[in-house]
Amino acid sequence: MAGACSTVDFSKAVRATKEGTEIDVMVSPHSSSSGIQGIDEWRNRIIVKIKAPPEAGKANKELIEVFSKLLGKAELGRGSTNRLKTIVVQMGREEVLRILEAAP
């Protein structure tokens, strides 16, 4: 699904908070490439493929890099030891959705 994110509805995985916007993701480490791959509609989470292994924080670091390139400063909000994580960005929800839906 890489390259087809513009046809994906990310709205159920993205929500506004007092601190900015939270983005629910499901990480797939040990992948051949890194980036947003689509949405898991059952879990309402964005699927993110990561090259790094899930050890010593390597996958978390790469995940933050993926979102920081798209959305500016990103932080891991929840899920540091789980495949299901929440990313926090200091940006409005509508702007986050616009950028995610336009991403290659």
C-alpha positions as CSV (number, residue, x, y, z in Angstrom):
1,M,0.0,0.0,0.0
2,A,3.1,2.3,-0.1
3,G,2.4,5.2,-2.3
4,A,-1.3,4.9,-2.0
5,C,-1.9,6.6,1.4
6,S,-4.0,9.3,-0.3
7,T,-6.8,6.8,-0.6
8,V,-6.7,5.8,3.0
9,D,-8.9,7.3,5.8
10,F,-6.6,7.9,8.8
11,S,-9.3,9.9,10.8
12,K,-10.1,7.1,13.2
13,A,-6.4,6.7,14.2
14,V,-5.8,10.4,14.8
15,R,-7.3,12.5,17.7
16,A,-6.9,16.0,19.1
17,T,-5.7,16.5,22.7
18,K,-4.8,19.5,24.8
19,E,-1.1,18.8,24.0
20,G,-1.6,18.5,20.2
21,T,-2.6,15.4,18.3
22,E,-2.2,11.7,19.1
23,I,-1.7,9.1,16.4
24,D,-2.3,5.5,17.0
25,V,0.0,3.2,15.2
26,M,0.8,-0.5,14.8
27,V,4.5,-1.1,14.2
28,S,5.9,-3.9,12.0
29,P,9.7,-4.2,12.7
30,H,12.2,-6.1,10.7
31,S,10.6,-4.8,7.4
32,S,12.5,-4.3,4.1
33,S,11.6,-0.6,4.1
34,S,10.4,2.0,6.5
35,G,7.2,4.1,6.2
36,I,3.5,4.3,6.5
37,Q,1.8,1.4,4.8
38,G,-1.9,2.1,5.4
39,I,-4.5,1.5,8.1
40,D,-5.5,-1.5,10.2
41,E,-9.3,-0.9,10.0
42,W,-10.0,-3.4,12.7
43,R,-7.7,-1.8,15.3
44,N,-8.1,1.8,13.9
45,R,-4.3,2.1,13.8
46,I,-1.9,3.3,11.1
47,I,0.4,0.5,10.0
48,V,4.0,1.6,10.0
49,K,6.8,-0.6,8.7
50,I,10.2,-0.2,10.3
51,K,13.5,-1.7,9.2
52,A,15.0,-1.7,12.7
53,P,14.6,-4.6,15.1
54,P,12.5,-4.1,18.3
55,E,15.5,-4.1,20.6
56,A,17.3,-1.5,22.6
57,G,14.8,1.2,21.5
58,K,15.9,1.0,17.8
59,A,12.4,0.5,16.3
60,N,11.0,3.2,18.5
61,K,13.7,5.6,17.4
62,E,13.1,4.9,13.7
63,L,9.3,5.2,14.2
64,I,9.8,8.7,15.7
65,E,12.1,9.6,12.7
66,V,9.4,8.5,10.2
67,F,6.8,10.8,11.9
68,S,9.2,13.6,12.5
69,K,10.1,13.8,8.8
70,L,6.4,14.2,8.0
71,L,5.0,16.2,11.0
72,G,7.9,17.9,12.7
73,K,8.8,17.0,16.3
74,A,7.1,13.8,17.2
75,E,7.3,11.9,20.6
76,L,6.3,8.4,21.7
77,G,3.3,8.9,24.0
78,R,2.5,5.2,24.9
79,G,3.5,1.7,24.0
80,S,7.3,1.8,24.2
81,T,7.5,-2.0,24.6
82,N,4.4,-2.9,22.5
83,R,3.7,-3.1,18.8
84,L,0.6,-0.9,19.4
85,K,1.9,2.7,20.1
86,T,0.7,6.2,20.3
87,I,2.7,9.1,18.7
88,V,2.2,12.7,19.9
89,V,2.8,15.7,17.7
90,Q,2.4,19.5,18.4
91,M,0.1,20.1,15.5
92,G,-3.7,20.3,15.0
93,R,-5.6,17.2,14.0
94,E,-6.8,18.5,10.7
95,E,-3.3,19.5,9.6
96,V,-2.0,16.1,10.7
97,L,-4.7,14.4,8.6
98,R,-4.0,16.6,5.6
99,I,-0.3,15.7,5.7
100,L,-0.8,12.0,6.3
101,E,-3.3,11.7,3.4
102,A,-0.9,13.6,1.1
103,A,2.1,11.5,2.0
104,P,3.6,9.3,-0.7
